[in-house]
């Protein structure tokens, strides 16, 4: 079960508003679905930072790449928020759709 805290609710709100505004601005369902699928990556980093950290730290053979301990969850979530904000704003600066 997901523990809904303020950060996760805010992340979902940012993603939903971005998708709705993108739909209203472009009126292209394929582009909106592509945008929504891209936003799943930062949302997954925000929702499950410990799993994302473990996934990027371990090799396919189970060996850890780093010598120190796991990255603090807040640092991983900050990276997720940066990806979410950039991913939410980026489609509006692309080439105009005819």
N, C-alpha and C positions, 0 to 999 in steps of 0.2 A: 504494500500500500504506500502511496506517495504522501509524504508529510507536506501539506500545503502551507508554506510560510510566505511572508510578504515578497521575498525575492522571486520565488517561483511564480506567484500570481502576477507580479509585475512583468516578468519575462514573457509569460503567456499573453498578457495584455499588449505588450509592445509588438509581439509577433502577429497577433490578430489584427491590431490596428494597421500594421504595415501591409498585411495581406488585403484587407478591405480597401485601403487607400490605393494600393496597386491595382486592384480590380476596377475601382471607379476611374482611375486615371488612364489605364491602358485598354480596358474592355477586351482583353485577350486572355481567355481561360487557360491556354497552354502556358503562357508566361507566368500567370498567377500560380498555377500548380507547380511549375519549376521553382518559383520563388518560395513557395511554402515548403517544398522538399528541401531546399537549401537551408531554410531556417530550422530544420530539425537538428542539424549538427550543433549549433550553439545552444539550442534548448536542451539537448541531451547532455552537453557539458555542464550546463547550469544545474540540471536536475540530478545528475549522477557524477559528481566530480571525482569521487574516489575510484569508480570503475574506469573512468577515462584516464586518470593518472596511472592506474595499474596497467591499462592497455598500452599506453605509450611508453611505459618504463620497461616492460618485459619483452623479451624477444619471442620468437616462435618456439624456442626450446625451453622457455620458462626462466631464462637467466635475466637478471636485472641489469639494465644499462647503466644506471647511476650507482655510485657507491654510497651515497647518503640515503636517508630515509625518504618516505613519500613526500610529495609536495603538499603544503597546506591546502585544504579545500578552498579557502577563500581566494587563493592565488589562481587556482584553476577556474573558479567561478568568475573572477575578474576577466580572464581571457575569454570565457564564454560570453560575458556581457559585451566585451569589445567586438567580438565576432557578430553578435546579435545586432548591435547598433549599426555596424558597418554594413551587414547584410540587409538590414531593414531600409537603409538609406540608399545604398548603391544602385538599385534598379531605377531610381528616379533621375539619375545622372547619365543613363545610357543613351544610346541612339534612339531617336523617335521612331515609333512604329507607325507605318503608313496606314 
